[in-house]
Amino acid sequence: MNRTRVPGIFLILMFLLMFSACSTVEEYAQPDPGIPGMYRGADKPDSASVAAPFSGTVPYRAFFVDPTLINLIDAAIENNHDLQVAVKNIEYASLALKQSKLGNIPTLDFQVRGSRSTTSDYSSTALSTGEESIEDYNASFLLSWEADIWGKIRNTRKAALAEYLRTVEARKAVHTRLVADVAVGYYNLLLLDAQLDVTKKNLALAETTLSMMRLQYDAGLVTSLAVEQQEARTFGIQSSIAGIEQGIAVQENALSVLCGRMPERIARTAKLSELSAENSFSPGVPALLLSNRPDVKTAEMALMKAHAESGVASAKLYPSFSISAEAGANALEASDWFNFPGSLFSFVQGAVLQPVFQQGKLRTAYKQSKVARDKEEILFRKVVLDAVREVSDALVAIQKLENREKAVEKQERILRQSVDNANFLFKSGLADYLEVITAQSNALDASLSLADLHRQRLNARTELYRALGGGWE
């Protein structure tokens, strides 16, 4: 039985553990993206003085009030395929993270081996042993452990953790975008409903005008050209109604697929004009985006992963230290295999491995990892910059759309009155049919523009909610 100097092994282990805290790269530090102190468009004291600061944790059920919209969002979160893929990515990364935590644990294997070899009569083995065959039986445990001197295993674990957190944040980003997409699609559907309602009312008005013009034609007050133009205008409105109904079906199908369902009709009770587009929160400061926006966190997790992988690539340039041991029973005869303690054996070995001819390849891999790390930092800064821009765009849109909507509301009231006046003057013979048609067309355009502006304000409010990092819980 071989005897090993156990105190010497312990000294080697203590020496390796002393240097196991070393690392070839610095600890990760979040780069300064240089974000401003205030959003452009948020320097107006009107809304910020009454709205609550956005915390990034406002659930969509508290932000949206329409029960139909909330039900659609619930269905999308439960059934949307993109979100389900994001969940599977989290599960995959979670398994990789669990695996990486086992990097510092020694590997232990158990093996049982038996062999029988027949030798040549003229071989050196046969001449020396006088045996025609040799048997060998072995049962042993093999233990091996690599000391994490340069932080290779720790950085591998950090990279796995960063990848796991990146998938978690990626799911939040999909969640946030999904909530916004469902809301925008729903508002578009309500806009189409409003357009259909306005167009049908305009069709009824056009048909009434046509009937009146036919009576005046019979009385010789208008020409056939006037009647024909009004008829053509009536048919054009009917065509518009069919086009709007087609758009409603297409939008319903798109929302159904977004919710993970087969295309179907979507029941709704609210009207577009009944939904408030007032902003109930202030955006806060841009620095909150670093903790609120899932896509910003995703970009930072990718940077952290690249930083850790750079440490792994750097550690491969340096020697690796490992200890291996084997102990078990060995015998040349099966009957002596379990004849203890005579059949017992042990073996302990420490090794230092320094790559020599692979240095060029490993150094190139390390340089590539540094380039990849720098690229991820650039992408992180870009995502932050885009996030600030999206918030600013939404703030400006909300302010300007509110002003436009107020102006168009006044315009619509005047044009609706002008339609009544034009019809009265036409019946009295004080206005011609062209003035009536023009008044009706202008009123129709104003009503449609007002509905579209209200929808744009709702979308801008939703976009601000998403841009600030809301929508996930």
Summary of the structure (lengths in Angstrom):
residues: 473
radius of gyration: 38.3
end to end distance: 64.0
largest distance: 136.6
contacts: 1415
relative contact order: 0.16
helix: 64%
strand: 11%
